[in-house]
């Protein structure tokens, strides 16, 4: 039997492979085995049989193969299965063991089953391994009986390959394709491969490799007559479909249509949800294959029949829209209205369908020369642009917006072009965004009284682009006439000030913008999400992480509810960064994971890389000390991506991977631009620490100096903490460094930067150990450990325990040398976190007695706090 080329390599099948290896070893050792492999088409049954044959061949066992087919045969009793069994009996003569692999046993006829039954009930002399693959939904009771009633001595193994999980799909097809298509494919390897190939080949099924086209159409070959008509009708109606609509769509009487439906169900081409009121095709790719076999004229007429049938049943716009998009005639105003309403409802959850329906509505809408038609067409184009943006289609979005701008009156045109520019930037084309805005500005006549290009000039100034120009932005603020534009200008001014390190101007702009955004009702807030994302980054640079988390949380909910999916990666990365900086590791992990998926769905690779870096950083701090690749994703051209990678670099340094830290930071800190902003202090501080670990104190001093200069310019507690920490690392183990680290920890605590505070307290503990100030070291590390435990930073908690052990080892005398047996018991209980009252209850003594013992313990061990005592006990 020829190997099925449509099967991808065996990934995610470890348990099945182990079972096959065991079965081959059993057979080679003289035992007989029946291996059954059951599963839906495309799950890899044939691939498992092929692997079994390879394993058996490697073990020196002869392998025979056969495949049951539903096609009639010229000679009764002559089939691939019967020939394979006859070959096995011949090969078994004089051999110790033989392997037989039979595929598609669900298609075996009575003659095949009789041959197989005789083999399993009266096997030839010697060991025998019989493996059979089948589809459980199409299997007959007779086959089950044959496989169950075997001769004594047969061992039975059943394999049911499951759908691929995310990790296996990523190994096979890459991160982006796996994220985009895993859910729709149901984890089926064949369907997932087809979906990835369709994406790569522009969605054209005819461009698929021959093996995939064959795999998709193999089950359709024997379908003819009424069954074919009903199958086509089901493809027209889509999933799920009402079986009672099949007859009018297929132009059959109801009895014939339902009989054909039963035949399709027997072939497992149509499946029921159990109630039989709503049916589906086996998979959406079966529908693709059916549509390819349907004549275009029949397809159009069938969709018209489907719309009429649905209309008679009182179906709504969402049900009718797919059929009107395929069958309505130009000039059909009713169809345009239905399509528009359906698209409005579908955009939040199904933007791709909404975009298709809007394109159909635009195609059907008449285009008279009179101006009254223009406003309605503009609204359709703007809706199409929103739906296209939500699907990650920048070209479609740009085309719709440019056409809308050409139709728009002078007072509205600037806003449409500004929206086009902003959307292109959000979809990963900042150069194109600036070109659109500048080209449009060049067309404006300054003397035109109707011209009001403030929003357009604001787009050129660049929300989120440093160097927007304080004077230009101030001028725009004076010219802005509406609250929305004034707030947008204020946010742009805040971000510009933040990138230039002008903290007073940054905070002043935020003070003006934040209350306006907080007071927005849901609808205007949902129309302001791009600006909200920029506001959140400005808040992060001002050290207002809680405000950034609050604003992005509301914005993410609004984006999901209004279908603005193109904004989700930007909002979620900002949210994850703020959560990670403030120690919400679970929230950061979740938000970064969502951002990663959303970015891949929109093909935004730079944003996906940044989100992945944040996810690795949060996961490494929270769960796994070695989480993530040796070197994370490279920094993209955008600053959110740089900030994400810098966070991952700091975690790599926590993990003792200074080389990886330096490699990650290099493209971030070496950027040659004029920006000076709060985030840089942390980047330069991490670079200083890495340089010291790598034995380059000169470079460390340079990075520490740069961190100090940023901190001086910015004047915020967080950057000041990073600069102090970097200076302390360069200074070394002396009292000055201890003072700097103590001040750094206090600055981080003021800023609410929990992971940074933990790091500072751990470094302070190490310096104090070197200075032989063990009590103070124990207190500092104890605070770090408590914070790490409270915030779930498992990696930092491990580092704290390591320092506590150093403190204990540094004591001149240990507990065992100077404490009595009762004092050692009390010491252990206190170290375990028990209170004095708990200790008294545990040891059946009074609280006063416990207090007296603790006084003596503190004196003997020369400690002054319970934290220091815990360090000694550890």
ZAMARGU-4260 file (C-alpha; in steps of 0.2 Angstrom, whole numbers, plus 5000, padded with zeros to 4 digits):
<rodrens>
0) 5000/5000/5000 | 5007/5017/4995 | 5011/5029/5010 | 4998/5043/5011 | 5008/5058/5006
5) 4994/5070/5013 | 4999/5065/5031 | 5011/5077/5040 | 5026/5070/5050 | 5021/5061/5066
10) 5021/5074/5080 | 5011/5073/5096 | 5009/5054/5094 | 5021/5049/5108 | 5009/5037/5117
15) 5004/5029/5100 | 5022/5026/5095 | 5026/5018/5111 | 5012/5006/5109 | 5018/5002/5091
20) 5035/4999/5097 | 5029/4987/5111 | 5018/4978/5099 | 5032/4975/5087 | 5043/4969/5101
25) 5029/4957/5107 | 5028/4950/5089 | 5046/4948/5087 | 5047/4939/5104 | 5034/4926/5098
30) 5018/4934/5104 | 5003/4938/5093 | 4995/4956/5093 | 4980/4964/5085 | 4982/4983/5084
35) 4966/4993/5079 | 4968/5012/5075 | 4952/5021/5075 | 4949/5040/5071 | 4941/5053/5059
40) 4949/5055/5042 | 4965/5065/5042 | 4970/5061/5060 | 4985/5051/5055 | 4979/5033/5055
45) 4988/5029/5039 | 5003/5037/5045 | 5003/5026/5061 | 5001/5010/5050 | 5016/5016/5039
50) 5026/5019/5055 | 5022/5002/5061 | 5028/4995/5045 | 5044/5004/5046 | 5047/4998/5064
55) 5043/4980/5059 | 5055/4981/5044 | 5069/4988/5055 | 5066/4973/5067 | 5068/4961/5052
60) 5049/4956/5051 | 5041/4954/5034 | 5027/4967/5032 | 5012/4965/5020 | 4999/4978/5017
65) 4981/4980/5010 | 4967/4993/5009 | 4949/4989/5009 | 4940/4999/4995 | 4921/5001/4992
70) 4923/4999/4973 | 4916/4984/4966 | 4928/4970/4960 | 4928/4960/4944 | 4932/4943/4953
75) 4922/4939/4968 | 4934/4936/4983 | 4948/4945/4975 | 4952/4961/4984 | 4967/4970/4991
80) 4963/4963/5009 | 4961/4945/5003 | 4977/4946/4993 | 4986/4953/5008 | 4980/4939/5019
85) 4984/4926/5006 | 5002/4934/5005 | 5003/4933/5024 | 4999/4914/5025 | 5013/4911/5011
90) 5025/4922/5021 | 5021/4914/5037 | 5028/4897/5032 | 5044/4894/5040 | 5045/4911/5048
95) 5044/4916/5067 | 5033/4932/5065 | 5024/4941/5051 | 5016/4959/5051 | 5000/4963/5042
100) 4994/4981/5040 | 4976/4984/5033 | 4969/5002/5030 | 4951/5008/5028 | 4943/4993/5036
105) 4927/5003/5038 | 4925/5000/5019 | 4928/4981/5020 | 4914/4970/5012 | 4907/4954/5018
110) 4920/4944/5008 | 4935/4954/5016 | 4927/4952/5034 | 4926/4933/5031 | 4944/4932/5026
115) 4950/4942/5041 | 4939/4933/5053 | 4947/4916/5047 | 4964/4923/5049 | 4961/4929/5067
120) 4952/4914/5073 | 4964/4901/5064 | 4980/4910/5062 | 4995/4902/5054 | 5009/4895/5064
125) 5021/4908/5072 | 5018/4925/5079 | 5006/4937/5070 | 5004/4956/5071 | 4988/4962/5063
130) 4985/4981/5062 | 4969/4988/5055 | 4964/5006/5053 | 4946/5012/5051 | 4934/5026/5054
135) 4923/5023/5069 | 4908/5033/5063 | 4907/5021/5047 | 4912/5005/5055 | 4899/4990/5055
140) 4895/4979/5069 | 4902/4964/5059 | 4919/4972/5059 | 4919/4975/5078 | 4914/4956/5080
145) 4928/4951/5069 | 4941/4961/5078 | 4934/4955/5095 | 4933/4936/5091 | 4951/4931/5089
150) 4960/4915/5093 | 4967/4913/5111 | 4984/4921/5114 | 4981/4937/5104 | 4984/4953/5114
155) 4973/4968/5108 | 4979/4986/5108 | 4967/5000/5102 | 4974/5017/5097 | 4963/5032/5095
160) 4974/5047/5089 | 4968/5063/5097 | 4967/5080/5089 | 4984/5090/5089 | 4987/5102/5103
165) 4994/5119/5101 | 5012/5113/5104 | 5011/5099/5092 | 5003/5111/5079 | 5016/5124/5081
170) 5030/5111/5078 | 5022/5105/5062 | 5017/5121/5054 | 5025/5136/5064 | 5018/5148/5077
175) 5008/5159/5067 | 4998/5147/5056 | 4995/5135/5070 | 4987/5150/5080 | 4977/5155/5065
180) 4970/5138/5060 | 4971/5126/5075 | 4953/5130/5081 | 4945/5129/5064 | 4954/5113/5059
185) 4949/5105/5076 | 4967/5099/5078 | 4965/5087/5063 | 4983/5086/5055 | 4976/5085/5037
190) 4964/5099/5039 | 4977/5110/5047 | 4989/5107/5033 | 4976/5111/5020 | 4971/5127/5029
195) 4990/5132/5030 | 4992/5128/5012 | 4977/5138/5007 | 4983/5153/5016 | 5000/5151/5008
200) 4992/5149/4991 | 4980/5164/4992 | 4965/5153/4996 | 4963/5144/4979 | 4959/5125/4982
205) 4965/5122/4964 | 4983/5127/4969 | 4984/5114/4983 | 4997/5100/4980 | 4990/5085/4971
210) 4990/5074/4987 | 4980/5086/4997 | 4967/5088/4983 | 4965/5069/4982 | 4964/5068/5001
215) 4949/5081/5001 | 4940/5073/4986 | 4943/5055/4989 | 4926/5052/4999 | 4916/5062/4986
220) 4920/5051/4971 | 4906/5038/4974 | 4893/5052/4978 | 4881/5054/4963 | 4862/5058/4959
225) 4851/5064/4973 | 4865/5062/4986 | 4876/5073/4976 | 4862/5086/4974 | 4858/5086/4993
230) 4877/5087/4997 | 4878/5102/4986 | 4863/5110/4994 | 4871/5107/5011 | 4886/5116/5005
235) 4875/5130/5000 | 4866/5132/5016 | 4882/5131/5026 | 4885/5124/5044 | 4874/5121/5053
240) 4860/5118/5041 | 4841/5114/5043 | 4838/5097/5035 | 4821/5103/5030 | 4828/5116/5019
245) 4838/5103/5008 | 4823/5099/4997 | 4819/5116/4990 | 4837/5120/4988 | 4841/5104/4979
250) 4825/5105/4969 | 4820/5087/4976 | 4804/5081/4984 | 4806/5080/5003 | 4806/5061/5003
255) 4820/5059/4990 | 4830/5073/4999 | 4829/5064/5016 | 4833/5047/5009 | 4848/5055/5001
260) 4853/5063/5017 | 4853/5046/5026 | 4865/5040/5013 | 4877/5054/5016 | 4876/5051/5035
265) 4881/5033/5032 | 4896/5039/5022 | 4900/5051/5037 | 4899/5066/5025 | 4885/5073/5036
270) 4884/5073/5054 | 4870/5076/5067 | 4871/5086/5084 | 4861/5072/5091 | 4844/5081/5089
275) 4844/5079/5070 | 4837/5097/5069 | 4853/5105/5065 | 4866/5095/5054 | 4884/5099/5048
280) 4896/5093/5035 | 4910/5083/5042 | 4922/5098/5041 | 4922/5115/5033 | 4935/5108/5020
285) 4923/5095/5014 | 4912/5110/5010 | 4927/5117/5000 | 4928/5101/4990 | 4910/5100/4987
290) 4909/5118/4981 | 4923/5115/4969 | 4913/5100/4961 | 4897/5112/4959 | 4894/5120/4942
295) 4893/5139/4945 | 4876/5141/4937 | 4869/5128/4949 | 4877/5137/4963 | 4870/5154/4960
300) 4853/5147/4957 | 4853/5136/4973 | 4858/5151/4983 | 4844/5161/4976 | 4832/5146/4981
305) 4840/5146/4998 | 4837/5164/5001 | 4819/5162/4996 | 4816/5147/5007 | 4824/5156/5022
310) 4814/5172/5019 | 4798/5161/5019 | 4803/5154/5036 | 4806/5172/5043 | 4825/5170/5044
315) 4834/5186/5049 | 4848/5195/5040 | 4862/5185/5047 | 4855/5169/5039 | 4850/5177/5022
320) 4866/5187/5019 | 4878/5173/5013 | 4865/5168/5000 | 4861/5186/4994 | 4880/5190/4993
325) 4881/5175/4980 | 4865/5177/4971 | 4857/5195/4972 | 4857/5206/4956 | 4864/5223/4955
330) 4852/5237/4960 | 4843/5225/4972 | 4840/5238/4986 | 4832/5225/4998 | 4847/5214/4996
335) 4859/5229/5000 | 4849/5233/5016 | 4849/5215/5022 | 4868/5213/5019 | 4872/5230/5028
340) 4862/5225/5043 | 4870/5208/5043 | 4887/5215/5042 | 4883/5227/5056 | 4878/5213/5068
345) 4893/5202/5062 | 4908/5214/5063 | 4911/5211/5082 | 4912/5192/5080 | 4914/5188/5062
350) 4923/5202/5053 | 4928/5192/5038 | 4910/5188/5034 | 4905/5206/5037 | 4918/5212/5025
355) 4912/5200/5012 | 4894/5205/5014 | 4899/5224/5013 | 4909/5221/4997 | 4893/5212/4990
360) 4882/5227/4996 | 4894/5239/4987 | 4894/5229/4971 | 4875/5228/4971 | 4872/5246/4976
365) 4868/5257/4960 | 4880/5271/4957 | 4870/5286/4950 | 4880/5302/4946 | 4869/5311/4958
370) 4877/5316/4975 | 4863/5309/4986 | 4870/5292/4984 | 4887/5297/4991 | 4884/5297/5009
375) 4877/5280/5010 | 4891/5273/5000 | 4903/5282/5011 | 4896/5273/5027 | 4897/5257/5018
380) 4915/5260/5014 | 4919/5265/5032 | 4911/5249/5038 | 4921/5239/5026 | 4937/5247/5031
385) 4933/5243/5050 | 4929/5225/5045 | 4945/5223/5034 | 4956/5230/5048 | 4948/5218/5061
390) 4954/5204/5049 | 4971/5210/5047 | 4969/5216/5029 | 4978/5232/5027 | 4976/5233/5008
395) 4957/5231/5009 | 4956/5243/5023 | 4966/5256/5014 | 4957/5254/4997 | 4940/5257/5006
400) 4946/5272/5016 | 4954/5280/5001 | 4938/5278/4990 | 4928/5285/5005 | 4939/5300/5006
405) 4937/5304/4988 | 4918/5304/4990 | 4918/5313/5007 | 4914/5332/5007 | 4928/5344/5012
410) 4923/5345/5030 | 4924/5326/5032 | 4938/5321/5021 | 4952/5325/5033 | 4945/5313/5046
415) 4943/5299/5034 | 4961/5301/5028 | 4967/5302/5046 | 4958/5286/5050 | 4967/5278/5035
420) 4984/5284/5041 | 4981/5278/5059 | 4974/5261/5053 | 4989/5258/5042 | 5001/5261/5057
425) 4991/5249/5068 | 4992/5236/5055 | 5011/5237/5054 | 5014/5250/5040 | 5020/5266/5048
430) 5029/5272/5033 | 5013/5270/5022 | 5003/5278/5036 | 5014/5294/5036 | 5014/5294/5017
435) 4995/5294/5016 | 4994/5308/5028 | 5007/5319/5020 | 5001/5316/5003 | 4984/5322/5008
440) 4990/5337/5017 | 4999/5343/5002 | 4983/5344/4992 | 4975/5356/5005 | 4973/5374/5000
445) 4977/5385/5016 | 4965/5398/5010 | 4950/5386/5009 | 4938/5391/5023 | 4931/5373/5023
450) 4948/5365/5027 | 4951/5359/5045 | 4965/5347/5043 | 4969/5346/5062 | 4966/5328/5064
455) 4976/5325/5048 | 4991/5335/5054 | 4990/5326/5071 | 4992/5310/5061 | 5007/5317/5053
460) 5014/5323/5070 | 5012/5304/5075 | 5003/5297/5089 | 5016/5286/5097 | 5030/5293/5086
465) 5043/5303/5096 | 5048/5320/5090 | 5031/5325/5085 | 5036/5342/5089 | 5031/5352/5105
470) 5027/5368/5095 | 5017/5360/5082 | 5007/5350/5094 | 5004/5366/5104 | 4998/5375/5089
475) 4986/5360/5085 | 4979/5361/5103 | 4975/5379/5100 | 4966/5375/5083 | 4957/5360/5089
480) 4938/5364/5090 | 4930/5349/5097 | 4933/5339/5114 | 4939/5323/5105 | 4952/5332/5095
485) 4958/5342/5110 | 4960/5326/5120 | 4969/5317/5106 | 4981/5332/5104 | 4984/5331/5123
490) 4988/5313/5123 | 5000/5316/5108 | 5008/5330/5118 | 5010/5318/5133 | 5018/5304/5123
495) 5029/5317/5115 | 5035/5324/5131 | 5037/5307/5138 | 5049/5302/5124 | 5059/5318/5127
500) 5060/5315/5146 | 5050/5331/5150 | 5041/5324/5165 | 5032/5340/5170 | 5024/5342/5153
505) 5020/5324/5152 | 5011/5324/5169 | 5002/5341/5164 | 4996/5333/5148 | 4990/5317/5157
510) 4981/5328/5170 | 4971/5336/5155 | 4967/5320/5145 | 4964/5307/5158 | 4948/5314/5166
515) 4941/5317/5149 | 4944/5299/5144 | 4937/5292/5160 | 4921/5302/5158 | 4918/5296/5140
520) 4902/5285/5138 | 4905/5268/5130 | 4901/5273/5112 | 4913/5288/5111 | 4926/5278/5121
525) 4925/5264/5108 | 4929/5276/5094 | 4944/5282/5104 | 4954/5266/5107 | 4969/5270/5097
530) 4972/5286/5107 | 4968/5276/5123 | 4982/5264/5119 | 4994/5279/5117 | 4987/5286/5133
535) 4992/5270/5142 | 5010/5270/5136 | 5011/5288/5141 | 5005/5283/5158 | 5018/5270/5160
540) 5032/5282/5156 | 5025/5293/5169 | 5025/5279/5182 | 5006/5278/5182 | 5005/5259/5179
545) 4988/5257/5188 | 4980/5270/5176 | 4987/5261/5161 | 4980/5244/5167 | 4963/5252/5170
550) 4962/5260/5154 | 4968/5246/5143 | 4956/5234/5153 | 4941/5244/5147 | 4949/5247/5130
555) 4951/5228/5127 | 4933/5225/5132 | 4927/5239/5120 | 4938/5232/5106 | 4931/5215/5108
560) 4913/5221/5109 | 4914/5232/5093 | 4925/5221/5082 | 4941/5232/5082 | 4952/5217/5083
565) 4967/5226/5075 | 4969/5236/5091 | 4969/5221/5102 | 4988/5216/5101 | 4993/5235/5104
570) 4981/5236/5119 | 4986/5219/5127 | 5005/5221/5125 | 5003/5238/5134 | 4993/5230/5148
575) 5004/5215/5149 | 5019/5226/5151 | 5011/5237/5165 | 5005/5221/5174 | 5023/5213/5173
580) 5031/5229/5180 | 5019/5229/5195 | 5021/5211/5199 | 5004/5204/5192 | 5012/5189/5184
585) 4997/5179/5181 | 4988/5194/5172 | 5004/5198/5162 | 5005/5180/5156 | 4987/5180/5151
590) 4987/5196/5142 | 5004/5193/5133 | 4997/5176/5127 | 4981/5184/5121 | 4992/5198/5112
595) 5003/5184/5104 | 4987/5175/5097 | 4979/5191/5091 | 4995/5198/5083 | 4997/5181/5073
600) 4979/5181/5067 | 4983/5199/5060 | 5000/5193/5053 | 5009/5207/5064 | 5025/5198/5066
605) 5034/5212/5076 | 5020/5213/5088 | 5019/5194/5090 | 5038/5194/5094 | 5035/5207/5107
610) 5021/5198/5115 | 5030/5182/5115 | 5045/5190/5124 | 5033/5197/5138 | 5025/5180/5139
615) 5041/5171/5142 | 5047/5184/5155 | 5031/5183/5165 | 5030/5164/5164 | 5049/5163/5169
620) 5046/5173/5184 | 5030/5165/5189 | 5032/5146/5185 | 5048/5140/5178 | 5065/5146/5181
625) 5071/5140/5164 | 5055/5145/5154 | 5058/5152/5136 | 5071/5150/5123 | 5089/5153/5125
630) 5087/5170/5116 | 5070/5177/5114 | 5063/5186/5099 | 5073/5201/5092 | 5067/5218/5096
635) 5056/5225/5083 | 5056/5243/5077 | 5043/5249/5089 | 5046/5254/5107 | 5033/5243/5114
640) 5043/5228/5106 | 5059/5235/5113 | 5051/5237/5131 | 5045/5219/5130 | 5062/5212/5125
645) 5071/5222/5139 | 5059/5214/5152 | 5064/5197/5145 | 5082/5202/5146 | 5081/5206/5165
650) 5073/5189/5168 | 5087/5180/5158 | 5099/5189/5170 | 5089/5183/5185 | 5091/5165/5178
655) 5110/5167/5177 | 5110/5168/5158 | 5120/5185/5156 | 5125/5180/5138 | 5107/5179/5133
660) 5103/5195/5142 | 5116/5205/5133 | 5111/5197/5116 | 5093/5203/5119 | 5097/5220/5125
665) 5110/5224/5112 | 5097/5230/5098 | 5087/5239/5111 | 5100/5249/5120 | 5111/5252/5105
670) 5098/5262/5095 | 5104/5278/5089 | 5090/5290/5092 | 5087/5306/5102 | 5074/5300/5113
675) 5076/5300/5132 | 5062/5292/5142 | 5059/5283/5158 | 5060/5266/5152 | 5078/5268/5146
680) 5084/5269/5164 | 5079/5251/5167 | 5086/5245/5150 | 5103/5253/5154 | 5103/5247/5172
685) 5100/5229/5166 | 5114/5231/5154 | 5126/5237/5168 | 5122/5222/5178 | 5125/5210/5163
690) 5141/5218/5159 | 5148/5216/5177 | 5143/5197/5177 | 5152/5195/5160 | 5168/5203/5167
695) 5167/5220/5158 | 5167/5233/5172 | 5171/5248/5160 | 5155/5244/5150 | 5146/5242/5166
700) 5151/5260/5172 | 5146/5267/5155 | 5129/5259/5156 | 5127/5265/5174 | 5131/5282/5169
705) 5118/5282/5156 | 5105/5276/5168 | 5109/5290/5180 | 5108/5303/5166 | 5091/5297/5161
710) 5085/5296/5179 | 5091/5314/5182 | 5082/5320/5167 | 5066/5311/5170 | 5065/5314/5189
715) 5054/5299/5193 | 5056/5286/5207 | 5056/5271/5196 | 5071/5277/5184 | 5080/5283/5200
720) 5079/5266/5207 | 5086/5258/5192 | 5100/5271/5191 | 5104/5268/5210 | 5104/5249/5207
725) 5116/5250/5192 | 5128/5262/5202 | 5128/5250/5217 | 5132/5235/5206 | 5147/5245/5199
730) 5152/5251/5216 | 5154/5233/5223 | 5152/5226/5241 | 5155/5242/5252 | 5143/5252/5263
735) 5140/5265/5249 | 5133/5251/5238 | 5122/5245/5252 | 5115/5263/5254 | 5112/5264/5235
740) 5103/5248/5235 | 5092/5252/5250 | 5088/5269/5242 | 5084/5259/5226 | 5072/5247/5235
745) 5063/5262/5243 | 5061/5270/5226 | 5054/5255/5218 | 5042/5252/5232 | 5036/5270/5229
750) 5034/5267/5211 | 5025/5251/5214 | 5038/5241/5203 | 5037/5225/5213 | 5050/5213/5203
755) 5062/5227/5203 | 5060/5230/5222 | 5063/5212/5225 | 5079/5212/5214 | 5086/5227/5224
760) 5082/5219/5241 | 5091/5203/5235 | 5106/5212/5229 | 5106/5222/5245 | 5106/5206/5255
765) 5121/5199/5245 | 5131/5215/5248 | 5127/5215/5267 | 5132/5197/5268 | 5149/5202/5261
770) 5150/5216/5273 | 5146/5203/5287 | 5130/5212/5292 | 5120/5196/5293 | 5105/5203/5303
775) 5102/5217/5291 | 5105/5205/5276 | 5092/5193/5283 | 5079/5207/5285 | 5082/5213/5268
780) 5081/5196/5260 | 5066/5191/5271 | 5056/5206/5264 | 5061/5201/5246 | 5056/5183/5250
785) 5039/5189/5257 | 5036/5200/5241 | 5041/5186/5229 | 5029/5173/5238 | 5015/5186/5239
790) 5016/5190/5220 | 5019/5172/5215 | 5037/5176/5208 | 5043/5158/5210 | 5060/5162/5202
795) 5064/5177/5213 | 5058/5167/5228 | 5071/5153/5224 | 5085/5167/5223 | 5079/5173/5240
800) 5081/5156/5247 | 5098/5154/5240 | 5104/5171/5249 | 5096/5165/5265 | 5107/5150/5264
805) 5122/5160/5262 | 5117/5170/5277 | 5115/5155/5287 | 5132/5148/5282 | 5140/5164/5286
810) 5135/5163/5305 | 5150/5159/5316 | 5140/5146/5326 | 5125/5136/5320 | 5109/5132/5329
815) 5114/5114/5333 | 5130/5120/5342 | 5122/5132/5354 | 5104/5129/5357 | 5096/5117/5368
820) 5084/5103/5361 | 5068/5113/5366 | 5076/5129/5358 | 5079/5120/5342 | 5061/5115/5341
825) 5055/5133/5344 | 5068/5139/5331 | 5061/5127/5318 | 5043/5131/5321 | 5046/5150/5320
830) 5056/5147/5304 | 5041/5138/5297 | 5030/5154/5300 | 5021/5150/5316 | 5017/5163/5329
835) 5021/5163/5347 | 5004/5157/5351 | 5005/5143/5338 | 5022/5137/5345 | 5015/5137/5362
840) 5000/5126/5357 | 5011/5115/5347 | 5023/5111/5361 | 5011/5112/5376 | 5019/5127/5384
845) 5014/5144/5389 | 5016/5159/5377 | 5027/5167/5391 | 5038/5152/5390 | 5040/5154/5371
850) 5044/5172/5373 | 5058/5168/5386 | 5065/5155/5375 | 5065/5167/5360 | 5074/5180/5370
855) 5088/5167/5374 | 5088/5161/5356 | 5090/5179/5349 | 5105/5182/5361 | 5114/5165/5357
860) 5112/5167/5338 | 5115/5186/5338 | 5100/5190/5328 | 5087/5204/5332 | 5072/5198/5321
865) 5061/5183/5317 | 5067/5186/5298 | 5085/5184/5303 | 5081/5169/5314 | 5072/5161/5299
870) 5088/5164/5288 | 5098/5155/5301 | 5086/5141/5302 | 5086/5139/5283
</rodrens>
